[in-house]
């Protein structure tokens, strides 16, 4: 399963700090800095819901204050 996890960083955590931490989290396959309600969108690949919850917990521990996940059901382009 793949998901996009939208991340709002905790106060004092920079995108550079978070990027370094992301590189150490298993299941993270990509990330984008975005403008809007969140600071980053992180693409993750997981075997199941339990692994997704574990990955999201690590994203929080790395400095994500607020997270929202969207499961990718089907890719249309790209």
ABEGO torsion letter per residue (X at the ends): XBBBBBBBBBBGBBAAAAAAAAAABBGBAEBBBBBEABABBBBBBBABAAAAAAAAAAAAAAGBABBBBBBBABBABX
